[in-house]
Amino acid sequence: MKLRDLITESKPKKGDYVEQSWTKEIGLINKAAKGYVYVKYPSTDEKSFEPVYTRDMKKTNILYKGKTLWTDG
């Protein structure tokens, strides 16, 4: 494993999933940039994304559809 892989291993990235803590709804990360990830939840509009602060996210040991599952809050 390279050093770059170790640094970015614990950060959420595009294609990972996020579970909202209060609704238990799972959304897909569309974009990750500058401390925020933009998540598409099934209950939101077709073109809207919800920003989530990455510092509030925690990595779980659970895989959802083969990708990493994060929780917010």
C-alpha positions as CSV (number, residue, x, y, z in Angstrom):
1,M,0.0,0.0,0.0
2,K,1.3,3.4,-0.9
3,L,1.3,6.4,1.5
4,R,-1.3,8.2,-0.6
5,D,-3.6,5.3,-0.2
6,L,-3.2,5.3,3.6
7,I,-4.0,9.1,3.8
8,T,-7.1,8.9,1.7
9,E,-8.3,5.6,3.0
10,S,-10.3,7.1,5.9
11,K,-12.0,9.8,3.9
12,P,-15.4,9.4,2.2
13,K,-15.3,9.5,-1.6
14,K,-17.6,9.4,-4.6
15,G,-19.5,6.1,-4.8
16,D,-19.6,5.5,-1.0
17,Y,-22.9,5.4,0.9
18,V,-24.1,7.6,3.8
19,E,-26.8,6.7,6.3
20,Q,-28.6,9.5,8.0
21,S,-28.7,9.0,11.8
22,W,-32.2,10.4,12.3
23,T,-34.1,8.9,9.4
24,K,-32.0,5.8,8.7
25,E,-32.1,6.6,5.0
26,I,-29.1,5.6,2.9
27,G,-27.8,7.9,0.2
28,L,-25.1,7.8,-2.4
29,I,-22.2,10.3,-2.4
30,N,-22.0,12.2,-5.7
31,K,-19.1,14.5,-5.0
32,A,-16.5,15.0,-2.2
33,A,-14.8,18.4,-2.0
34,K,-13.3,20.8,0.6
35,G,-14.6,19.1,3.7
36,Y,-18.1,18.4,2.4
37,V,-19.7,15.5,0.5
38,Y,-22.8,16.0,-1.6
39,V,-25.3,13.1,-1.0
40,K,-28.3,12.1,-3.1
41,Y,-31.0,10.6,-0.9
42,P,-34.0,8.7,-2.4
43,S,-36.5,11.1,-0.8
44,T,-34.9,14.3,-2.3
45,D,-35.6,15.8,-5.7
46,E,-34.1,14.3,-8.8
47,K,-31.5,17.2,-9.2
48,S,-30.8,18.1,-5.6
49,F,-28.0,17.0,-3.3
50,E,-27.6,17.5,0.4
51,P,-24.2,18.7,1.7
52,V,-22.8,16.8,4.7
53,Y,-19.8,18.0,6.6
54,T,-17.1,15.2,6.6
55,R,-16.0,15.9,10.1
56,D,-19.4,14.7,11.3
57,M,-19.2,11.4,9.5
58,K,-18.0,8.1,10.9
59,K,-16.9,5.1,9.0
60,T,-18.6,1.8,9.8
61,N,-17.3,-1.7,9.2
62,I,-20.4,-2.5,7.1
63,L,-20.4,-2.7,3.4
64,Y,-23.6,-1.6,1.5
65,K,-23.8,-2.9,-2.1
66,G,-20.0,-3.6,-1.9
67,K,-19.1,0.0,-0.9
68,T,-18.2,1.6,2.4
69,L,-21.1,2.8,4.5
70,W,-20.6,6.0,6.5
71,T,-23.0,7.5,9.2
72,D,-23.5,11.2,9.7
73,G,-23.9,12.8,13.0
